[in-house]
Amino acid sequence: MGKLIRRMGIPTFAVSALLLVVLVAAYAMGQSIPVLFTDILRRVGMNGILVLAMVPAIKSGVGPNFALPIGIVGGLFALMCCMQLDLMGWNLIGCSILLAIIICGLMGWAYGKLMNAVKGAEMTIATYTGFSIVAFFNILWLSLPFSNRKMGWMLGDGLRETIQMDGFAADKIVSNFLSFNIGEVTIPTGMILLLLLTCFVVSVFFKTKTGLAIYAGGVNPKFAEAAGLNIDRSRVIANIISTVLAGIGIIIYSQGYGYAQIYNGPLNMAFPAVAAVLIGGATATKASCVNVVVGVCIFQGLMTAAMPVANALFTGTDLSDIMRQVIQNGVILYALTQVKKGGDR
């Protein structure tokens, strides 16, 4: 048992054990286990690429990307622009992703430059930057001349807080692609395949010369610099990739959720992504796609199963949002206390 715990890491083992307890409690309380597993798989597909966006930043030495909202608002802006053109279905998703790559690439470049200017305080500055970009885009959502009535208020100017994806024939379009049932459990094949494909691309990239340079600079920047590697350039590239993945991730998240949430919707979306990758076994300087897949499954499984159990225990109350915040932030705090800067637990 001790060997298993050391291999998994204390946070991963502890939260996995908690998930198992919650699932047993859900079954004992008469909750539908197939429904829970269907929802867990859906949430894994929705959140997977957002969690994957943590990997390039961590490998570069910047640490967990608390500025994830930069890429998220960039992806939402790309989605809004394509909705303005009244694109539908796969055309909307495909064009939004292509535009998000361009927009988020530019935003990631600027953010990478900022991170190079504040070395040693990256996570703190990243958090403030993520909050600031959301506030800035709140002004843009109200002032930009979007005119498609499916996006705006019935009266007045500006975009609605939530915009329905089914109005553009894109509600769960990726989720339902090649989906099938195993018993009563629905497998969202499209989202799972896209997550695995994106993980594969990121893994292959970090085996290239540029990817290895990014990793070397993150593990030992002084040695990498002495070897002639451009650390600042590597950090910028890593932040561009992280921001682009966040932009793609929010588009996939929106179609799976059924709504595009703007204004303050992206404000706290970095925190569950950070929690998931840490719970998956990542540290402040080491992360892999395996950590992403394991972490998002455990974390989203816990988030999904714990809510109905908590509401059943406290009948007559709706503690779902409170419990979500307690569990999510508790997991982040616990995982961070187990992380040593040197990369070992």
C-alpha positions as CSV (number, residue, x, y, z in Angstrom):
1,M,0.0,0.0,0.0
2,G,2.8,2.4,0.9
3,K,4.5,1.8,-2.5
4,L,1.2,2.4,-4.3
5,I,0.7,5.7,-2.4
6,R,4.3,6.9,-3.2
7,R,3.8,5.9,-6.9
8,M,0.5,7.8,-7.2
9,G,1.4,10.7,-5.0
10,I,-0.4,11.6,-1.8
11,P,-2.9,14.2,-3.3
12,T,-3.8,11.8,-6.2
13,F,-4.3,8.8,-3.8
14,A,-6.2,10.9,-1.2
15,V,-8.7,12.4,-3.7
16,S,-9.1,9.1,-5.5
17,A,-10.0,7.5,-2.2
18,L,-12.5,10.3,-1.5
19,L,-14.0,9.8,-4.9
20,L,-14.5,6.1,-4.3
21,V,-16.2,6.9,-0.9
22,V,-18.5,9.4,-2.5
23,L,-19.5,7.0,-5.3
24,V,-20.3,4.3,-2.7
25,A,-22.3,6.8,-0.8
26,A,-24.2,7.8,-4.0
27,Y,-25.0,4.2,-4.7
28,A,-26.2,3.6,-1.1
29,M,-28.4,6.7,-1.3
30,G,-30.1,5.4,-4.5
31,Q,-28.4,7.7,-6.9
32,S,-28.3,6.5,-10.5
33,I,-24.7,5.4,-11.1
34,P,-25.1,5.3,-15.0
35,V,-26.3,8.8,-14.9
36,L,-23.4,9.9,-12.7
37,F,-20.9,8.2,-15.0
38,T,-22.5,9.8,-18.1
39,D,-22.2,13.2,-16.5
40,I,-18.6,12.5,-15.4
41,L,-17.6,11.6,-18.9
42,R,-19.3,14.6,-20.4
43,R,-17.5,16.9,-17.9
44,V,-14.2,15.2,-18.6
45,G,-14.6,16.0,-22.3
46,M,-15.7,19.5,-21.7
47,N,-12.9,20.4,-19.3
48,G,-10.0,18.2,-20.6
49,I,-8.4,20.7,-23.0
50,L,-8.7,23.5,-20.5
51,V,-6.7,21.3,-18.0
52,L,-4.2,20.4,-20.8
53,A,-3.5,24.1,-21.2
54,M,-1.6,23.9,-17.8
55,V,1.1,21.5,-19.2
56,P,3.1,24.0,-21.4
57,A,3.1,26.6,-18.7
58,I,4.3,24.2,-16.0
59,K,6.9,22.7,-18.3
60,S,8.4,26.1,-19.1
61,G,8.9,26.9,-15.4
62,V,6.1,29.5,-15.2
63,G,4.0,27.2,-13.0
64,P,0.3,26.5,-13.1
65,N,-1.3,29.0,-15.5
66,F,-3.7,31.0,-13.3
67,A,-4.1,33.4,-16.2
68,L,-6.1,30.8,-18.1
69,P,-8.9,33.4,-18.5
70,I,-6.7,35.2,-21.1
71,G,-7.1,32.3,-23.5
72,I,-10.7,31.7,-22.5
73,V,-11.9,35.2,-23.3
74,G,-9.8,35.1,-26.5
75,G,-11.7,31.9,-27.5
76,L,-15.0,33.4,-26.5
77,F,-14.2,36.5,-28.6
78,A,-13.5,34.3,-31.6
79,L,-16.8,32.4,-31.0
80,M,-18.7,35.7,-30.7
81,C,-17.2,36.9,-34.0
82,C,-18.2,33.7,-35.8
83,M,-21.7,33.9,-34.3
84,Q,-22.0,37.5,-35.5
85,L,-21.5,36.1,-39.0
86,D,-24.3,33.6,-38.3
87,L,-22.2,30.6,-38.9
88,M,-23.9,27.3,-38.0
89,G,-23.0,23.9,-36.7
90,W,-19.6,22.5,-37.7
91,N,-18.8,25.7,-39.6
92,L,-19.2,27.7,-36.4
93,I,-17.0,25.3,-34.3
94,G,-14.3,25.0,-37.0
95,C,-14.0,28.7,-37.9
96,S,-14.1,29.6,-34.2
97,I,-11.2,27.3,-33.4
98,L,-9.2,28.7,-36.3
99,L,-9.8,32.3,-35.3
100,A,-9.1,31.5,-31.7
101,I,-5.7,30.1,-32.6
102,I,-4.8,33.5,-34.2
103,I,-6.3,35.7,-31.5
104,C,-5.1,33.6,-28.6
105,G,-1.7,33.2,-30.2
106,L,-1.3,37.0,-30.1
107,M,-2.6,37.3,-26.6
108,G,-0.3,34.4,-25.5
109,W,2.7,36.2,-27.0
110,A,1.9,39.4,-25.0
111,Y,1.3,37.4,-21.9
112,G,4.6,35.5,-22.3
113,K,6.4,38.8,-22.6
114,L,4.8,39.9,-19.3
115,M,5.8,36.6,-17.6
116,N,9.4,37.2,-18.6
117,A,9.3,40.6,-17.1
118,V,8.0,39.4,-13.7
119,K,10.2,36.2,-13.1
120,G,9.8,34.9,-9.6
121,A,6.2,36.2,-9.2
122,E,4.5,34.5,-12.1
123,M,1.6,32.8,-10.3
124,T,0.6,36.0,-8.4
125,I,0.8,38.2,-11.5
126,A,-0.9,35.6,-13.6
127,T,-3.9,35.6,-11.2
128,Y,-4.2,39.4,-11.3
129,T,-3.8,39.4,-15.1
130,G,-6.5,36.8,-15.6
131,F,-9.0,38.8,-13.4
132,S,-8.1,42.0,-15.3
133,I,-8.6,40.6,-18.7
134,V,-12.1,39.4,-17.8
135,A,-12.9,42.9,-16.5
136,F,-11.6,44.5,-19.7
137,F,-13.6,42.2,-21.9
138,N,-16.8,42.9,-19.8
139,I,-16.5,46.4,-21.3
140,L,-16.0,45.1,-24.8
141,W,-19.0,42.7,-24.6
142,L,-21.2,45.8,-23.9
143,S,-19.6,48.2,-26.3
144,L,-18.6,46.3,-29.4
145,P,-21.1,46.5,-32.3
146,F,-22.4,43.0,-32.3
147,S,-25.7,43.1,-34.1
148,N,-26.9,39.5,-34.4
149,R,-30.2,39.4,-32.4
150,K,-29.6,35.8,-31.2
151,M,-26.7,37.2,-29.2
152,G,-28.0,40.4,-27.8
153,W,-30.6,41.6,-25.3
154,M,-34.2,42.1,-26.4
155,L,-33.8,45.8,-25.6
156,G,-30.6,47.8,-25.5
157,D,-27.1,47.2,-26.7
158,G,-24.5,44.6,-25.7
159,L,-24.3,40.8,-25.6
160,R,-26.3,38.6,-23.2
161,E,-24.6,36.9,-20.3
162,T,-25.3,33.5,-21.7
163,I,-25.8,32.8,-25.4
164,Q,-27.5,29.5,-26.5
165,M,-25.5,27.3,-28.7
166,D,-28.6,25.6,-30.1
167,G,-29.5,28.9,-31.8
168,F,-26.5,28.2,-34.0
169,A,-27.1,24.4,-34.4
170,A,-23.9,23.8,-32.3
171,D,-25.4,22.5,-29.0
172,K,-23.3,19.4,-28.1
173,I,-22.3,18.9,-31.7
174,V,-18.9,17.6,-30.8
175,S,-20.2,15.7,-27.8
176,N,-22.7,13.8,-29.9
177,F,-20.3,13.0,-32.7
178,L,-20.0,9.2,-32.9
179,S,-21.5,8.9,-29.4
180,F,-22.8,5.5,-28.3
181,N,-24.2,3.8,-25.2
182,I,-22.7,1.1,-23.0
183,G,-25.7,0.0,-21.1
184,E,-27.2,3.2,-19.7
185,V,-23.9,5.1,-19.9
186,T,-23.5,7.5,-22.8
187,I,-20.0,7.9,-24.2
188,P,-19.3,11.4,-25.7
189,T,-17.0,10.0,-28.3
190,G,-16.3,13.3,-30.1
191,M,-15.0,15.2,-27.1
192,I,-13.0,12.2,-25.8
193,L,-11.3,11.7,-29.1
194,L,-10.6,15.4,-29.5
195,L,-9.0,15.4,-26.0
196,L,-6.9,12.4,-26.7
197,L,-5.8,13.8,-30.1
198,T,-4.9,17.1,-28.5
199,C,-2.9,15.3,-25.8
200,F,-1.1,13.3,-28.5
201,V,-0.2,16.5,-30.4
202,V,1.1,18.2,-27.2
203,S,3.1,15.1,-26.2
204,V,4.7,14.9,-29.7
205,F,5.5,18.6,-29.6
206,F,7.5,18.2,-26.3
207,K,9.6,15.6,-27.9
208,T,10.7,18.0,-30.6
209,K,13.8,20.3,-30.3
210,T,11.7,23.3,-29.3
211,G,9.7,21.3,-26.8
212,L,12.8,19.8,-25.2
213,A,14.3,23.3,-24.9
214,I,11.1,24.5,-23.1
215,Y,11.3,21.6,-20.7
216,A,15.0,22.1,-20.1
217,G,14.5,25.7,-19.3
218,G,11.8,24.9,-16.9
219,V,13.7,22.2,-15.0
220,N,17.1,24.0,-14.8
221,P,17.1,27.5,-16.4
222,K,20.7,28.3,-15.4
223,F,22.0,25.1,-17.0
224,A,19.8,25.6,-20.1
225,E,21.0,29.1,-20.5
226,A,24.6,28.0,-20.1
227,A,24.0,25.5,-22.9
228,G,23.0,28.3,-25.2
229,L,19.2,28.0,-25.0
230,N,17.0,31.1,-25.2
231,I,15.0,30.7,-22.0
232,D,12.8,33.8,-22.6
233,R,11.9,32.7,-26.1
234,S,11.0,29.2,-24.8
235,R,8.7,30.7,-22.1
236,V,6.9,32.9,-24.6
237,I,6.3,29.9,-26.9
238,A,5.0,27.8,-24.0
239,N,2.6,30.6,-23.0
240,I,1.4,31.0,-26.6
241,I,0.6,27.2,-26.7
242,S,-1.1,27.4,-23.3
243,T,-3.3,30.3,-24.3
244,V,-4.2,28.8,-27.6
245,L,-5.2,25.5,-25.8
246,A,-7.4,27.6,-23.4
247,G,-9.1,29.3,-26.4
248,I,-9.8,25.9,-28.1
249,G,-10.9,24.4,-24.8
250,I,-13.6,27.0,-24.0
251,I,-15.1,26.5,-27.4
252,I,-15.4,22.8,-26.8
253,Y,-16.6,23.5,-23.2
254,S,-19.3,25.9,-24.5
255,Q,-20.8,23.4,-27.1
256,G,-20.8,20.7,-24.4
257,Y,-22.5,23.0,-21.8
258,G,-25.0,24.3,-24.4
259,Y,-24.2,27.9,-23.7
260,A,-21.4,30.4,-24.2
261,Q,-20.9,32.2,-20.9
262,I,-19.3,35.6,-21.2
263,Y,-18.8,38.5,-18.7
264,N,-17.7,37.0,-15.4
265,G,-18.2,33.4,-16.5
266,P,-14.4,32.9,-17.2
267,L,-13.3,34.6,-14.0
268,N,-12.6,31.5,-11.8
269,M,-12.2,28.9,-14.5
270,A,-8.5,28.6,-13.9
271,F,-8.9,27.2,-10.4
272,P,-10.6,23.9,-11.3
273,A,-8.1,23.4,-14.1
274,V,-5.2,23.9,-11.7
275,A,-6.7,21.6,-9.1
276,A,-7.3,18.9,-11.7
277,V,-3.7,18.8,-13.1
278,L,-2.2,18.8,-9.6
279,I,-4.5,16.0,-8.4
280,G,-3.4,14.1,-11.5
281,G,0.1,14.0,-10.2
282,A,1.7,17.2,-11.6
283,T,4.0,19.5,-9.6
284,A,5.0,23.1,-9.9
285,T,7.7,22.2,-12.5
286,K,6.6,18.8,-13.9
287,A,3.4,17.9,-15.8
288,S,2.4,15.5,-18.5
289,C,-0.7,14.6,-20.5
290,V,-1.1,11.5,-18.3
291,N,-1.4,13.9,-15.3
292,V,-4.1,15.8,-17.3
293,V,-6.2,12.8,-18.1
294,V,-6.0,11.2,-14.7
295,G,-6.5,14.5,-12.9
296,V,-9.5,15.6,-14.9
297,C,-11.2,12.2,-14.5
298,I,-10.7,12.2,-10.7
299,F,-11.5,15.9,-10.1
300,Q,-14.6,16.0,-12.3
301,G,-15.7,12.7,-11.0
302,L,-15.6,14.1,-7.5
303,M,-17.3,17.4,-8.5
304,T,-20.1,15.5,-10.2
305,A,-20.7,12.8,-7.6
306,A,-20.3,15.0,-4.5
307,M,-23.1,17.4,-5.3
308,P,-26.1,15.0,-5.3
309,V,-24.7,13.3,-2.2
310,A,-24.4,16.6,-0.4
311,N,-27.9,17.6,-1.3
312,A,-29.3,14.2,-0.2
313,L,-27.5,14.5,3.1
314,F,-29.0,18.0,3.7
315,T,-32.5,17.4,2.4
316,G,-34.5,20.6,1.6
317,T,-31.4,22.7,0.9
318,D,-29.4,23.4,-2.3
319,L,-25.7,23.2,-1.3
320,S,-24.4,22.3,-4.7
321,D,-22.6,25.6,-5.4
322,I,-21.3,25.9,-1.8
323,M,-20.1,22.4,-1.8
324,R,-18.5,22.9,-5.2
325,Q,-16.5,25.8,-3.9
326,V,-15.5,24.1,-0.7
327,I,-14.4,20.9,-2.5
328,Q,-12.7,22.7,-5.4
329,N,-10.7,25.2,-3.3
330,G,-10.0,22.6,-0.7
331,V,-8.5,20.3,-3.3
332,I,-6.4,23.2,-4.7
333,L,-5.1,24.1,-1.3
334,Y,-4.3,20.5,-0.4
335,A,-2.6,19.8,-3.7
336,L,-0.5,22.9,-3.5
337,T,0.6,22.1,0.1
338,Q,2.0,18.8,-1.3
339,V,3.9,20.4,-4.1
340,K,7.6,21.2,-3.6
341,K,9.2,23.6,-6.0
342,G,11.9,21.1,-6.8
343,G,9.4,18.9,-8.5
344,D,9.1,16.1,-5.9
345,R,6.5,15.4,-3.3
